[in-house]
């Protein structure tokens, strides 16, 4: 599988419409990849909390519309990272969207663990309640978002639903960069999955510096690729058979004696 991680910056003085255009140029530079992934809330800017109500959009809004065009143009899956979604009742969610090569929505995931530490996300956004895996031409793909890295039970729920690759869009601060590296490696080894972790770059609203360091980690914990701190497109070709190989050679998941219940995550998703 040929993957491109778009480590995008969201400077506070850049309008979201202009950022979508700039993001489109970076996505275009990833032509040839079968899966292109962007970071968390890149259009609004994660730390621009006061802008969430104005930047919120439906799944028919401008960010998804732009993504549909990118997917069709590249003939590739495009994981849009996440956007501030407004539902029909006016609630706001941190929603990740995977688009198929024909531009249709292949999967959505509303972030379950909204962040409260030095953040207004938990105040402004509604937590998601569903967990599901997308069956794609690239195999079964699950999604978590940023803070979800700290909750292994959610990841085990994805594995129980068949995930072999998990995409992680994030806006992880530089102050906790080593936590980012540790958790992305740990979840890959623990759950025996490929982890595609796409972080934001640059400095966002309030002077918060983002960690960058987008990375691809295989089930042995081998870091196949890692970005620097600045904006870049990280490309990598992955042998997906590594997941089945590791699970057969070192059958940790098969040796579980106390399976974790995931009954709380009842929805099927899209």
Secondary structure, DSSP 8 states (H G I E B T S, - for coil): -EEEEEE-B--TTS-HHHHHHHHHHHHHTTTT-SEEEE-TTTTT-TT-GGGHHHH-B-TTSHHHHHHHHHHHHHTSEEEEEEEEEE-TTS-EEEEEEEE-TTS-EEEEEE-SS---TT-SHHHHS----B---EEETTEEEEEEEGGGGG-HHHHHHHHHTT-SEEEEEE--BGGGHHHHHHHHHHHHHHHT-EEEEEE-BSEEGGGEEB----EEE-TT--EEEE--SSSEEEEEE--THHHHHHHHHS-TGGG-SS----TT--B---
